[in-house]
Amino acid sequence: MTLLARYQQQLAQNIVRPDALQEQAVILLQAVLERLQQPRQPAAPPARGGLFGLFRRKTGVVDDDSRIAQGVYLWGGVGRGKTWIMDLFYAEVDTPEKHRYHFHHFMEELHRALKQHAHEEDPLRAIATEWARQLRLICFDELHLTEVANAMLLFPLLEYLQRAGVILVITSNREPLELYQGNIKKELFVPRARWMRDHMQVLHLDSGIDYRGERAKAVFGDHPDRAALSDADLGLYFRTLSRGAVREGQTLVIHDRPVRTRRVSDNVLWLDFEVACGFRRTTSDYIWMAERFEYVLLSDVHVMTTDHEEQARRFFYMVDEFYDQNICLLFSSTVPLTGLYQGYRLQFAFKRTFSRLMEMHGSNASRLTLPAVRPTA
């Protein structure tokens, strides 16, 4: 069965509703599947000649085989079905030479590879060459860049991978030229982002329907702040969900750094927000937690303002990791979810985090039968 046939089957079974842009994305990815059946094709300069070449670049119509050969970039607002389409596509790829990455996991792997290739004149090129021998396809879900260090590594590496003939399939909330959201050296990344855009089919996946938001609304109605819990609720959940011995106030050691817990059992981790997202926490810590626990409880999540940008960034990273790994996250707060972040630099990132929190809480409600929780004032 082709990818398009699989999608049409889900339409017929009313698993998904008709969406012209989603169908166009499926058609693009079907072309990628067919390209994967052919010999590897290194990146070639995109067609630029004449008025027709200009039309193709501006509209992104599906007729440029050279760009399909290098991949597809789906971007749009939260809840537009980008991850669902990528997963549908990835399941249909019949080759072991593929890998789907969450952004944080990819950066962890990249840093490990950089240590191994530190002696190289151009370690990023060496890494891309090595990975290209093993992979035909790399998928990135919800790619976002807010830190200059990550942008300096990621943009050239993706270009090297494309030049080596690796096909990229990327989802993001932003178009390629707006991918990097930092302020430092932003102009340096425009040529790199333009290369990526010009060698991929870029589709703005936004029909105006927030599917993730609709699922959350089905659980919480018009009161999203019902998702907020109290510490008493967290205590109830800890007692109900825990397996094995319970340790009060135990200090865990995560990547050689101490982490003080409220309580911990074999499958549940309960932390204070200041501990989980405070100084010295990194994305590798959240990966470590997701690998070891089914449930993470977080107490006293407070308002994050311009004075808490780094703390907010860590919180967003943690939510991303737990969402991607299907970890049940529950937290207490005295403020509505809509008001958790009141800074300005990360407003766009917070929209994605808020959407994911609502979907996670909706999923948790069905998994755990959440008690009735009063909307916070």
Stockholm file with secondary structure:
# STOCKHOLM 1.0

chainA/1-377         MTLLARYQQQLAQNIVRPDALQEQAVILLQAVLERLQQPRQPAAPPARGGLFGLFRRKTGVVDDDSRIAQGVYLWGGVGRGKTWIMDLFYAEVDTPEKHRYHFHHFMEELHRALKQHAHEEDPLRAIATEWARQLRLICFDELHLTEVANAMLLFPLLEYLQRAGVILVITSNREPLELYQGNIKKELFVPRARWMRDHMQVLHLDSGIDYRGERAKAVFGDHPDRAALSDADLGLYFRTLSRGAVREGQTLVIHDRPVRTRRVSDNVLWLDFEVACGFRRTTSDYIWMAERFEYVLLSDVHVMTTDHEEQARRFFYMVDEFYDQNICLLFSSTVPLTGLYQGYRLQFAFKRTFSRLMEMHGSNASRLTLPAVRPTA
#=GR chainA/1-377 SS CCHHHHHHHHHHTTSSCCCHHHHHHHHHHHHHHHHHTSCCCCCCCCCCCHHHHHHHHHHCCSCCHHHHHHEEEEECSTTSSHHHHHHHHHHHCCCSSEEEEEHHHHHHHHHHHHHHTTTSSSHHHHHHHHHHHHCSEEEEESCCBCCHHHHHHHHHHHHHHHHTTCEEEEEESSCGGGCBCCSTTGGGGHHHHHHHHHTSEEEECCCSCCHHHHHHHHHHTTCGGGGCBCHHHHHHHHHHHCCSCCEESCEEEETTEEEECSEECSSEEEEEHHHHSSTTCCHHHHHHHHHHCSEEEEECCCCBCGGGHHHHHHHHHHHHHHHHTTCEEEEBCSSCGGGSBCCSTTHHHHHHHHHHHHHHHHHHHHHHTCCCCCCCC
#=GC SS_cons         CCHHHHHHHHHHTTSSCCCHHHHHHHHHHHHHHHHHTSCCCCCCCCCCCHHHHHHHHHHCCSCCHHHHHHEEEEECSTTSSHHHHHHHHHHHCCCSSEEEEEHHHHHHHHHHHHHHTTTSSSHHHHHHHHHHHHCSEEEEESCCBCCHHHHHHHHHHHHHHHHTTCEEEEEESSCGGGCBCCSTTGGGGHHHHHHHHHTSEEEECCCSCCHHHHHHHHHHTTCGGGGCBCHHHHHHHHHHHCCSCCEESCEEEETTEEEECSEECSSEEEEEHHHHSSTTCCHHHHHHHHHHCSEEEEECCCCBCGGGHHHHHHHHHHHHHHHHTTCEEEEBCSSCGGGSBCCSTTHHHHHHHHHHHHHHHHHHHHHHTCCCCCCCC
//
